[in-house]
Amino acid sequence: MSPFLTVEDLAARWRTTPHAVRNQKYRGLLPVPLRVGRRLLWDLADIEAFEAGRRETPVKSVGERDRFPKPTSWPAKSYKDWGKTG
C-alpha cells in the first residue's frame, strides 16, 4: 500500500464522496495535502493522526454550533448617523 492517499482513497476510507473530501480540504478542515500535478495526496501518517485527534475532540451538537456567527459590533452605527461626516 502506498503511504499516500488520494481524494478517492480518503472518500472510500471515510465512506463519503470525493466532492465532500475536496470541500473539507477547501474549507481548511483537513491536513495540508501534497500537490503533485493536479492530484492531491495526503500522507497516511498525517491522516491517521488527524483521525486520532478528531476522536478525542468532542463534537458539538447542531444547536451549539455557530453556523453564522453574529458580528460583535452590530450595528456599527445607528441608521440615524448614516451619511453624516465628521
MODELLER restraints for C-alpha pairs under 7 A, 6 or more apart:
rsr = mdl.restraints
at = mdl.atoms
rsr.add(forms.Gaussian(group=physical.xy_distance, feature=features.Distance(at['CA:3:A'], at['CA:43:A']), mean=6.04, stdev=0.5))
rsr.add(forms.Gaussian(group=physical.xy_distance, feature=features.Distance(at['CA:3:A'], at['CA:44:A']), mean=5.34, stdev=0.5))
rsr.add(forms.Gaussian(group=physical.xy_distance, feature=features.Distance(at['CA:4:A'], at['CA:41:A']), mean=5.76, stdev=0.5))
rsr.add(forms.Gaussian(group=physical.xy_distance, feature=features.Distance(at['CA:4:A'], at['CA:42:A']), mean=5.32, stdev=0.5))
rsr.add(forms.Gaussian(group=physical.xy_distance, feature=features.Distance(at['CA:4:A'], at['CA:43:A']), mean=4.59, stdev=0.5))
rsr.add(forms.Gaussian(group=physical.xy_distance, feature=features.Distance(at['CA:4:A'], at['CA:44:A']), mean=5.34, stdev=0.5))
rsr.add(forms.Gaussian(group=physical.xy_distance, feature=features.Distance(at['CA:5:A'], at['CA:41:A']), mean=5.38, stdev=0.5))
rsr.add(forms.Gaussian(group=physical.xy_distance, feature=features.Distance(at['CA:5:A'], at['CA:42:A']), mean=5.09, stdev=0.5))
rsr.add(forms.Gaussian(group=physical.xy_distance, feature=features.Distance(at['CA:5:A'], at['CA:43:A']), mean=6.42, stdev=0.5))
rsr.add(forms.Gaussian(group=physical.xy_distance, feature=features.Distance(at['CA:5:A'], at['CA:44:A']), mean=6.29, stdev=0.5))
rsr.add(forms.Gaussian(group=physical.xy_distance, feature=features.Distance(at['CA:6:A'], at['CA:40:A']), mean=5.97, stdev=0.5))
rsr.add(forms.Gaussian(group=physical.xy_distance, feature=features.Distance(at['CA:6:A'], at['CA:41:A']), mean=4.90, stdev=0.5))
rsr.add(forms.Gaussian(group=physical.xy_distance, feature=features.Distance(at['CA:6:A'], at['CA:42:A']), mean=6.56, stdev=0.5))
rsr.add(forms.Gaussian(group=physical.xy_distance, feature=features.Distance(at['CA:7:A'], at['CA:18:A']), mean=5.76, stdev=0.5))
rsr.add(forms.Gaussian(group=physical.xy_distance, feature=features.Distance(at['CA:7:A'], at['CA:21:A']), mean=6.48, stdev=0.5))
rsr.add(forms.Gaussian(group=physical.xy_distance, feature=features.Distance(at['CA:7:A'], at['CA:40:A']), mean=6.57, stdev=0.5))
rsr.add(forms.Gaussian(group=physical.xy_distance, feature=features.Distance(at['CA:8:A'], at['CA:18:A']), mean=5.55, stdev=0.5))
rsr.add(forms.Gaussian(group=physical.xy_distance, feature=features.Distance(at['CA:11:A'], at['CA:17:A']), mean=5.22, stdev=0.5))
rsr.add(forms.Gaussian(group=physical.xy_distance, feature=features.Distance(at['CA:11:A'], at['CA:18:A']), mean=5.22, stdev=0.5))
rsr.add(forms.Gaussian(group=physical.xy_distance, feature=features.Distance(at['CA:11:A'], at['CA:21:A']), mean=6.29, stdev=0.5))
rsr.add(forms.Gaussian(group=physical.xy_distance, feature=features.Distance(at['CA:24:A'], at['CA:30:A']), mean=6.23, stdev=0.5))
rsr.add(forms.Gaussian(group=physical.xy_distance, feature=features.Distance(at['CA:31:A'], at['CA:46:A']), mean=6.89, stdev=0.5))
rsr.add(forms.Gaussian(group=physical.xy_distance, feature=features.Distance(at['CA:33:A'], at['CA:40:A']), mean=5.87, stdev=0.5))
rsr.add(forms.Gaussian(group=physical.xy_distance, feature=features.Distance(at['CA:33:A'], at['CA:41:A']), mean=5.35, stdev=0.5))
rsr.add(forms.Gaussian(group=physical.xy_distance, feature=features.Distance(at['CA:33:A'], at['CA:42:A']), mean=4.72, stdev=0.5))
rsr.add(forms.Gaussian(group=physical.xy_distance, feature=features.Distance(at['CA:34:A'], at['CA:40:A']), mean=5.77, stdev=0.5))
rsr.add(forms.Gaussian(group=physical.xy_distance, feature=features.Distance(at['CA:34:A'], at['CA:41:A']), mean=5.01, stdev=0.5))
rsr.add(forms.Gaussian(group=physical.xy_distance, feature=features.Distance(at['CA:34:A'], at['CA:42:A']), mean=6.12, stdev=0.5))
rsr.add(forms.Gaussian(group=physical.xy_distance, feature=features.Distance(at['CA:35:A'], at['CA:41:A']), mean=6.20, stdev=0.5))
